[in-house]
Amino acid sequence: MKRTGMGLALRGGGAVSKGMGIATSVKSGNFRPTKQGAGMTKKGVTAYRRANPGSKLQTAVTESNPSPARAKRRKSFCARSAGQMKMYPKAAKDPNSRIRQARRRWKC
């Protein structure tokens, strides 16, 4: 990666978000399409952690019987995303919105 006047650029000219330091498109493989539950893929989390040393970002808790620590992460995410549903009632009513798809993927 190299610095440019507007932010970061990947070798090969891929689009990069100025804040995250990684390509933020579904096409890059770093993010899931909305229909597949939105959010980052394992590849995306790895790329983010490489671009942001010291990051503790993890993938979604999708297993049905997670360890106590992962269950706590799920409970926390579900509580935060429930607040987002209240803040954005239009998205909360749409079953195909990113927040609803992400909550479904996390089994909230």
Secondary structure, DSSP 8 states (H G I E B T S, - for coil): -EEETTEEE-TT-----TTTSS--STTTTSB--GGGT-SB-HHHHHHHHHHSTT---------SS--HHHHHHHHHHHHHHHHHHHH-HHHHH-TTSHHHHHHHHTT-
